[in-house]
Amino acid sequence: VGKIILGNPLMLSGDEGERVRLTGEFADSLRRRTGLEVIMEDERLTTVEADEIMDEAGVPKSEHKKYVDMIAAQLILQSYMNRETYKHD
C-alpha cells in the first residue's frame, strides 16, 4: 500500500462543513499512524451514482443499503485513478 484515498464529504456547493473538518482530522491521524500519504477525493454524488448503478443492474431497492458504501468507495477510488491517469497523459 502506497497511499490511502479518503472520500472528502464536501457540500454539493463545494463548501466545506463539519464533516470535512472531521474527515481531515481522521486523515491526519492516518498519516501519523501509517506514515502513508492520505489523499482526500471528492465524494459528492457518489451515493446517488451507486444507487443508479444498482438500479441499472437490477439490484432490488431492499438490497441497496448492503452495497451502496462499497460501490461509492469504488467510485471514489476510480475518480482518483482517472484524474491521476489524465495528469500524466
Backbone torsions as a table, in degrees:
resi	resn	phi	psi	omega
1	VAL	NA	125.4	-178.4
2	GLY	-104.8	-23.4	179.2
3	LYS	-160.5	163.8	179.3
4	ILE	-118.2	131.8	177.5
5	ILE	-106.5	122.5	178.5
6	LEU	-113.7	143.9	173.1
7	GLY	-69.8	133.3	177.8
8	ASN	-100.4	109.3	-172.6
9	PRO	-80.6	62.2	177.0
10	LEU	-65.9	154.0	172.6
11	MET	-70.7	160.8	179.9
12	LEU	-55.0	-31.8	179.4
13	SER	-72.3	-13.3	-175.6
14	GLY	96.0	-6.7	178.7
15	ASP	-71.2	157.3	178.0
16	GLU	-99.7	130.7	177.4
17	GLY	-114.7	-164.3	-178.6
18	GLU	-60.0	-39.0	-179.4
19	ARG	-62.5	-35.8	177.8
20	VAL	-65.4	-41.8	178.9
21	ARG	-61.5	-47.0	-179.7
22	LEU	-64.0	-39.7	178.3
23	THR	-66.5	-37.6	176.4
24	GLY	-62.3	-40.1	176.7
25	GLU	-63.9	-41.0	177.4
26	PHE	-63.0	-42.6	178.6
27	ALA	-60.8	-43.3	178.2
28	ASP	-61.1	-41.6	178.2
29	SER	-62.3	-43.4	177.8
30	LEU	-61.3	-42.3	178.8
31	ARG	-58.7	-47.7	-178.4
32	ARG	-64.3	-42.1	-174.6
33	ARG	-76.0	-32.5	-174.0
34	THR	-106.6	-22.9	-174.2
35	GLY	74.7	7.3	-178.7
36	LEU	-93.5	156.1	172.2
37	GLU	-70.3	133.9	177.4
38	VAL	-118.0	122.9	-176.8
39	ILE	-112.0	132.1	178.4
40	MET	-94.7	118.9	-177.6
41	GLU	-113.6	132.1	-179.7
42	ASP	-51.6	126.2	-179.7
43	GLU	-111.6	9.4	-178.3
44	ARG	-57.3	133.1	175.2
45	LEU	68.5	8.4	179.2
46	THR	-69.2	-31.6	177.5
47	THR	-68.2	-40.9	177.3
48	VAL	-61.9	-45.9	179.6
49	GLU	-63.7	-38.8	178.2
50	ALA	-62.3	-42.3	177.1
51	ASP	-61.9	-41.7	179.0
52	GLU	-63.6	-41.2	178.5
53	ILE	-60.9	-44.2	-180.0
54	MET	-67.1	-38.1	176.2
55	ASP	-59.4	-47.8	-178.9
56	GLU	-63.6	-29.9	-179.8
57	ALA	-85.2	-2.3	178.6
58	GLY	79.7	18.2	177.6
59	VAL	-73.2	127.0	179.9
60	PRO	-59.3	142.4	179.8
61	LYS	-52.4	-35.6	-178.5
62	SER	-64.7	-17.3	-179.3
63	GLU	-98.4	-10.7	-175.0
64	HIS	-57.0	-42.4	-175.1
65	LYS	-58.0	-32.5	-179.5
66	LYS	-64.5	-33.3	-168.4
67	TYR	-114.4	-12.5	-170.0
68	VAL	-59.9	-43.0	-178.7
69	ASP	-67.9	-38.1	179.2
70	MET	-63.8	-44.0	-179.3
71	ILE	-69.6	-41.2	177.7
72	ALA	-60.6	-40.3	177.9
73	ALA	-62.7	-39.3	177.3
74	GLN	-64.1	-39.4	179.0
75	LEU	-65.6	-39.3	178.2
76	ILE	-63.7	-46.2	178.9
77	LEU	-63.9	-41.7	179.0
78	GLN	-63.5	-39.0	177.6
79	SER	-60.0	-45.5	178.4
80	TYR	-61.7	-47.6	-177.8
81	MET	-64.1	-39.3	177.4
82	ASN	-62.2	-44.9	-179.4
83	ARG	-62.5	-42.4	179.0
84	GLU	-64.6	-40.0	178.8
85	THR	-62.3	-45.3	-177.2
86	TYR	-71.4	-25.7	176.5
87	LYS	-65.5	-30.5	-174.9
88	HIS	-98.6	1.3	178.5
89	ASP	-87.3	NA	NA
